[in-house]
Amino acid sequence: MFEKSTWIRLPRNVLVGHGMLDRTGEAVADLHLSGQPLVVTSPTPRAVAGDRVVEQLSQIGPEPDVVVVETASFEAVERVIDRVRDIDAGYLVGVGGGKAIDIAKMAAADRNLGFVSVPTAASHDGIVSGRGSVPDGKTRHSVAAAPPLAVVADTTILADAPWRLTTAGCADIISNYTAVQDWRLANRLKNVPYSEYAGALSQMTAEMLVENSASIKKGLEESSWIVVKALVSSGVAMSIAGSSRPASGAEHLFSHQLDRLAPGTALHGHQVGVGSIITAYLHSGDVGWRDVKHALESIGAPTTAEELGIDGETIIEALTTAHEIRDRYTILGDGLNEDAAREATRVTGVLSDESDY
């Protein structure tokens, strides 16, 4: 008897393109949400887009309340949850980069409220995924949450964001290559459930970025269009899978370990990009990792430890201990041997010579 079932949560409205911020009110009205909205943002994103979002929402319902967060932390999430209770908010809107969006997403999940994502930088796939990431001391926690009900991504604003944030978003998507390889490996060796549909969508998304990497240029609005569409597709793949597997493998474990060993040194997307070069090599030797590295170089993302600003010994320590981060089987297995880690970083050029250590 067939008893398999699934519940896929996807955004109902996804608005991407030039001038879309001015249609935020329309997108939210179409969701038929009720009650006072709470807008969660940061200082710069508020000036760039937050005040315009507040104005838009004021035209379709009660005047929004606003919370400005300076740093991402569980304390900030609790502060937003407290404000939700105080005003009896009907739904939340996150306006900004990963910080404001993740905090709003996690607070909305805690209070079982709807959430709308308005990114001002295409820095990672969290703008549409069902997970939030918040640092806690020297580590970073990834927490399950519901995906946004709507995403409003204005490419005019995204194109003006700091270029390093866009390259981080590109690297995050390109790393889907190795995430899917790890997922398939876990399916073969550990019988971990695998979704052909989610895996294919995630891989296609990475391929789209690699194939268009030469045309992704700083200040070019069409580049933001390509990147944000890829980020949305990646988030949808995770929703279909019901987990972060389509976009998170050994390269993400490596990045999370770097967050512990060298907190705040490099952007998440850049770390997983470098991790993807190494794990692609571990998967297939001389085949595959060169394409990943070339794509990252084309967009100007880091491909070496030096470009990340992290010393070689820290890179080696992260590689050999990343498997301890969580119970998720990847190419790292039960731990990468130190000599193997040094060889992988040498061959791929992540560490060029002994002076990197």
C-alpha positions in Angstrom: 0.0 0.0 0.0 1.4 3.4 -1.0 1.5 5.8 2.0 4.1 8.4 0.9 3.0 12.0 1.3 4.6 15.5 1.4 3.6 19.0 2.2 5.5 21.6 0.1 5.4 25.2 1.2 6.2 27.7 -1.5 6.0 31.5 -1.9 2.6 32.5 -3.4 3.9 35.7 -5.0 7.4 36.2 -6.3 8.0 39.6 -7.9 11.4 40.1 -9.5 12.6 42.9 -11.7 13.0 46.6 -12.3 11.0 48.8 -10.1 9.2 46.0 -8.3 9.6 47.6 -4.9 6.7 50.0 -5.8 4.4 46.9 -6.2 5.0 45.7 -2.6 1.7 46.9 -1.4 0.0 45.1 -4.4 1.8 41.9 -3.7 0.9 41.9 0.0 -2.7 42.9 -0.6 -3.0 39.9 -2.9 -2.2 37.6 0.1 -5.2 38.9 2.1 -3.2 39.2 5.3 -4.9 41.0 8.2 -3.7 43.0 11.1 -0.9 45.5 11.7 2.3 44.6 9.8 5.7 44.7 11.6 8.6 45.7 9.3 12.0 44.3 10.4 15.0 46.1 8.8 18.5 47.4 9.4 19.7 51.0 9.2 21.0 51.1 5.6 18.3 48.9 4.1 15.7 51.1 5.8 17.0 54.1 4.0 17.3 52.2 0.7 13.9 50.5 0.7 12.4 50.2 4.2 10.7 53.6 4.3 9.2 53.0 0.9 7.8 49.6 2.0 6.2 51.2 5.0 4.6 53.8 2.8 3.3 51.1 0.4 1.8 49.0 3.3 0.2 52.1 4.8 -1.9 52.5 1.7 -3.4 49.0 2.0 -4.0 48.7 5.7 -2.9 49.7 9.2 0.2 51.8 9.7 3.2 49.4 10.0 5.3 49.3 13.1 9.1 49.1 12.5 11.9 47.4 14.3 15.5 48.2 13.3 18.1 45.5 14.1 21.8 46.3 14.2 23.2 42.7 14.5 21.9 39.2 13.9 21.4 37.3 17.2 18.9 35.3 19.1 18.5 38.4 21.4 17.4 40.3 18.3 14.9 37.6 17.4 13.5 37.7 20.9 13.2 41.5 20.7 11.2 41.2 17.5 9.0 38.5 19.0 8.3 40.7 22.0 7.3 43.6 19.6 5.0 41.2 17.8 3.2 40.4 21.1 3.1 44.1 22.1 1.3 45.3 19.0 -0.4 42.0 18.2 1.1 42.1 14.7 -0.8 40.3 11.9 2.3 39.6 9.8 6.0 40.5 9.4 8.0 42.0 6.5 11.8 41.6 6.4 13.6 44.3 4.5 17.3 44.0 4.0 20.0 41.4 3.6 20.3 38.2 5.4 20.2 39.7 8.8 16.8 41.4 8.8 15.2 38.7 6.7 16.4 35.8 8.8 15.3 37.5 12.0 11.9 38.4 10.7 11.5 34.9 9.3 12.4 33.2 12.6 10.1 35.5 14.6 7.2 34.9 12.2 7.7 31.1 12.5 7.7 31.4 16.3 4.4 33.3 16.3 3.0 31.3 13.4 2.5 34.4 11.3 2.9 35.1 7.6 6.2 36.6 6.4 7.1 38.7 3.4 10.7 38.9 2.1 12.0 42.1 0.6 15.8 41.7 -0.1 18.1 44.6 -0.7 21.1 42.4 -1.5 21.3 39.1 -3.4 23.8 37.6 -0.9 22.3 34.2 -0.3 19.3 31.9 -0.9 17.8 32.7 2.5 15.7 35.4 0.9 13.3 32.6 -0.1 14.2 29.5 1.8 12.5 28.0 4.9 15.6 28.3 7.1 17.1 31.1 9.2 20.7 31.4 10.2 21.8 33.3 13.3 25.3 33.5 14.9 25.6 32.5 18.5 29.0 33.2 20.0 31.6 31.4 17.8 29.0 29.2 16.1 26.1 29.7 13.8 22.7 28.0 14.1 20.5 27.1 11.2 16.9 27.0 12.3 13.9 25.7 10.4 11.2 28.2 9.5 8.5 28.7 7.0 9.3 30.1 3.6 8.0 33.6 2.9 4.5 34.1 1.5 5.9 36.6 -1.0 9.2 37.8 -2.2 9.7 41.2 -3.7 13.1 41.6 -5.3 13.8 44.9 -7.0 16.7 44.5 -9.4 17.3 48.3 -9.4 18.1 48.1 -5.7 20.0 44.8 -5.8 22.3 46.1 -8.6 23.3 49.0 -6.3 24.2 46.7 -3.4 27.9 46.2 -2.5 29.3 43.9 -5.2 30.8 41.5 -2.7 27.3 40.7 -1.5 26.2 39.8 -5.0 29.3 37.6 -5.6 28.6 35.9 -2.3 25.1 35.1 -3.5 26.5 33.7 -6.8 29.0 31.5 -4.9 26.2 30.2 -2.6 24.3 29.1 -5.7 27.3 27.6 -7.5 27.9 25.5 -4.4 24.7 23.7 -5.1 26.8 21.6 -7.5 28.6 19.8 -4.6 25.6 19.9 -2.3 23.6 17.8 -4.8 26.6 15.4 -5.3 26.8 14.9 -1.5 23.0 14.3 -1.4 23.3 11.6 -4.0 26.2 10.1 -2.2 24.3 10.0 1.0 21.4 8.3 -0.8 23.6 5.6 -2.2 25.7 4.9 0.9 23.3 5.7 3.7 19.8 5.4 2.1 19.1 9.1 2.8 15.8 10.0 0.9 16.6 11.8 -2.3 14.3 13.9 -4.5 15.0 13.7 -8.2 13.0 16.8 -8.8 14.6 18.9 -6.1 18.1 17.7 -7.0 17.6 18.4 -10.7 16.2 21.9 -9.9 19.1 22.7 -7.6 21.7 21.5 -10.1 20.1 23.3 -13.0 20.2 26.5 -10.9 23.9 26.1 -10.3 24.5 25.4 -14.0 22.6 28.5 -14.9 25.0 30.6 -12.8 28.1 28.8 -14.2 27.0 29.2 -17.8 26.2 32.9 -17.3 29.2 33.7 -15.0 31.0 35.7 -17.7 28.0 38.1 -18.1 27.6 38.8 -14.4 29.1 42.2 -13.9 29.2 44.9 -11.2 26.5 47.5 -11.5 24.6 45.6 -14.3 21.0 45.3 -13.4 20.6 42.2 -15.7 23.2 40.5 -13.5 21.0 41.0 -10.4 18.1 39.6 -12.4 20.1 36.4 -13.2 21.3 36.0 -9.6 18.0 36.6 -7.8 16.2 34.2 -10.1 18.8 31.5 -9.2 18.4 32.3 -5.5 14.6 31.9 -5.8 15.0 28.5 -7.6 17.4 27.3 -4.9 15.0 28.2 -2.2 12.2 26.4 -4.0 14.3 23.3 -4.4 14.7 23.2 -0.6 11.0 23.6 -0.1 10.3 20.7 -2.5 12.9 18.5 -0.6 11.6 19.5 2.8 15.2 20.1 3.9 18.3 22.1 3.0 19.9 19.1 1.3 19.7 20.5 -2.3 21.8 23.5 -1.3 23.9 22.4 1.7 26.6 19.7 1.7 30.2 19.4 2.8 30.9 22.9 1.6 28.4 24.3 4.1 29.8 22.2 6.9 33.2 23.6 6.0 31.8 27.2 6.1 30.0 26.6 9.4 33.3 25.4 10.9 35.1 28.4 9.6 32.5 30.5 11.4 33.6 28.9 14.6 37.3 29.1 14.0 37.5 32.5 12.3 34.2 34.3 13.1 33.3 37.3 11.0 36.3 37.0 8.7 34.6 36.2 5.4 31.1 36.1 4.0 29.1 32.8 4.1 28.7 32.6 0.3 32.4 33.2 -0.3 33.3 30.4 2.3 31.0 27.9 0.7 32.3 28.8 -2.7 35.9 27.9 -1.7 34.6 24.9 0.1 32.8 23.8 -3.1 36.1 23.9 -5.1 37.7 21.5 -2.5 34.7 19.2 -2.2 34.3 19.0 -6.0 37.9 17.8 -6.2 37.2 15.2 -3.5 34.2 13.9 -5.4 35.8 13.7 -8.9 39.5 14.4 -8.8 40.6 16.5 -11.8 37.0 16.7 -13.2 34.5 19.3 -12.0 36.4 21.5 -9.6 38.1 23.5 -12.3 34.6 24.6 -13.7 33.6 25.7 -10.2 36.8 27.6 -9.7 36.6 29.2 -13.1 33.0 30.4 -12.5 33.9 31.9 -9.2 36.9 33.7 -10.7 34.7 35.0 -13.5 32.4 36.8 -11.1 35.3 38.0 -8.8 34.5 35.7 -5.9 37.3 34.4 -3.7 38.9 31.0 -4.7 41.8 30.9 -2.2 42.4 31.1 1.5 44.3 34.3 1.0 41.4 35.9 -0.7 39.1 34.8 2.1 41.5 36.3 4.6 41.9 33.0 6.5 45.2 31.3 7.2 46.0 27.9 5.9 46.1 26.0 9.2 42.6 27.2 9.9 41.4 26.0 6.5 43.0 22.6 7.2 41.4 22.4 10.7 38.0 23.3 9.3 38.3 20.6 6.6 39.3 17.9 9.0 36.7 18.7 11.6 33.7 19.9 9.5 32.1 16.5 9.7 31.5 17.1 13.4 29.2 20.0 12.7 26.0 18.0 12.2 24.8 14.5 11.5 24.7 14.8 7.7 26.6 12.4 5.5 28.8 14.0 2.9 32.0 13.3 0.9 33.9 14.1 4.2 32.5 10.9 5.6 33.7 10.4 9.2 36.5 12.9 8.8 39.0 14.0 6.2 42.6 12.9 6.9 45.0 15.9 7.4 47.3 14.8 4.6 44.3 14.4 2.2 43.1 17.9 3.2 46.5 19.4 2.5 46.7 17.6 -0.9 43.2 18.8 -1.9 43.9 22.4 -1.0 47.3 22.2 -2.8 45.9 20.7 -6.1 43.0 23.1 -6.2 45.2 26.1 -5.4 43.1 27.1 -2.3 46.5 26.9 -0.5 49.3 27.6 -3.0 52.4 26.7 -0.9 53.8 26.3 2.5 53.7 30.0 3.1 49.9 29.8 3.2 50.1 27.7 6.4 
